[in-house]
Amino acid sequence: MTFKKILLYFVLLVLVVGAYLGFRVYQIVFTPNTQFSTSKVAVYVPTGATFEEVQELVAPYVLDMDKFLKLATRRGYPSDVKAGKFELLKNMNTNEIVSALRRPVAVRVTFNNQERLENLAGRIGSQLEADSISLMAAFKDPVFLKENDVMEATVFTLFLPNTFEFYWNTSATKFRDQLAKEYYRFWNDERKAKAEGLGLTPTEVSILASIVQKETSKVDERPKVAQVYLNRLKIGMALQADPTVIYAYKLVSNDFNQVIKRVYYKHLEVVSPYNTYKNSGLPPGPIFMPDVSSIDAVLNPEPHDFIYFCASVTRLGYHEFATTLEQHNVNARKYSAWLNAQTSGN
């Protein structure tokens, strides 16, 4: 065999081996390697997770784990595991899977209508890695309270309901601090000036807004209800707000799961600083997480002289307003008769 033939065979062998190796690399790196039918799946990698734990998390979604392990090791992923939420797309190849596990995506965090700080912590804890215990500790941190001039009873006012984007592994303190920044951004000079014009602090505005929102679900009626309470505060009249009595009763009985649809004498007699039938002025903290529309309703009340209001029997969901107790009692009797008729009808 001549040297040229030997060289030719050698070259052919190198080409064949190279082609085979190239094909194997292509198979490992660039062919689809997922096994789920949906368009995408989410993988949540906890803080401090090991590569072995990541393998367990992705195993249900990866077709060939050997390919994943080989390429992930080759790309140095085992020593650089990142925490967070990651998205795998259908038909991703192994290279794309490893890359995806290095790119955390944000989660949409939504909260509203929370009745207490504990409810907020539970709601957030269901959407982020931070649990409700760490969130409560962050919310009640004495240094945080002092820096923001709030107490445990009023820290709730710092958190405005909305939808935000956070990384899933955001810590409780970072989440808390970001919400506080949003609060100060909301309370611009214009809003602070309006609060001052009413003789209220931003915290007091939020407390009153929580009562207003509980009184009426009608956004367009909230400025009118807000003015009623502002009128009562102005003349030194007790707010006498049923929602505060309900909150006080739940607080004293330590049962926020109970549903109270109608206020009775036993509710009015509850001893609590939140009972605005027994205590003048605003309660010590919000009874609910008011949304922006309620806060702005207090800041932009509808001018009038009404100091009483009662649920309407002709415009369900709305209220009838009065300037005198006599007229209010007429409205109240109409509502009581209507309510009793509804109850007896059932």
C-alpha positions, 0 to 999 in steps of 0.5 A: 500500500502506497503512502498516498493510499495510507494518507487517504484512508487516514483522512477518510477515517478522520472525516468519518470520526469527525462526522460521527462526533459532530453528529453526537454533539449535535444530538446532545446540544441541538436536538429537542430535549423536552417532554411536556405538551404545554407551550412552557413550564416553570421551574422554581429553584430555591435559594441555595439549591444544589445541582443535584436538586436542580436535576430533580426539579427538571427531570420531569420535563427533560427527555434525556437527562444524560444529555442534560448532565453532560452539557450542563457539566461542560458549561460549568452550571453545577458550580453556578446554580442560580435561584429563581423562577425559570421557564422551559419552552416546548422543544428546547434543545439541551443547550437552550435548557441550560441557558434558560436555567441561567436566566430567571424570569420575573413573577407578577405579584398581585395583592388587594382587599387584604384585611390584616397584615397577616393576610398580606403576608400569606398572600405574598408568601404564596407568590414568592419564595419568602414565606409568611413568617419572614415577611411578617418579621420584615414588616414588623422590624422595629428599625423599618417602622422607625425609619418610616415613622409608622407603628405595627398598627399603621405599617399596613398603610405603606403597602398599596395594592397593585400588581408588581413584578419581582424575581421569585427569590426576592427576599422579604426585606427587599420586597418590603423596601420596594413597596415602601418606595412605591408608597413614597412615589405615590404620595407626591407633593400634590397628594401630600398638599391635599392631605394637609389641606384636610388636616390629615396625615397620609397615614390618616388618609389611608385609615379613613380610606379603608373605612370608606371602601368598606362602606361602599363598593361603588367607586363613584360614591366614595368621594361622597361617603368620604365627605360625610366622615370628614364632616363628622371629624370636623364637628367632633362627632364620632365616626360611628362606622359599622365596618370598624365595629365589625373589625373590632369584633373580629379582632377581639374574638380573634376570628377573622374568618367569621362573616358579619353581614349585619351589625347588632347590639353585641357588636356595638358594645365591643370594647376596642379602640377600633370601635368608632361608636365608643371612641371619637376620631379615627381608629388606630390603624386601617381596617382594610387595605384601601385601593388608590381610588379610595385614597383619592376619594378621601383626598378629593371628597365631594363637597356637601353638608351631609353627616348621615347616610344609610343603604338605599332601597331603590339604588342597591349598592348605593346610599341615601344621605341626610343632614338631619337625624330625623331624615336619617331615621326615616331612611334607616326605617325604610332600609330596615323594613326592606331588609326584614322583608328580604330575610322573611322572604328567604 
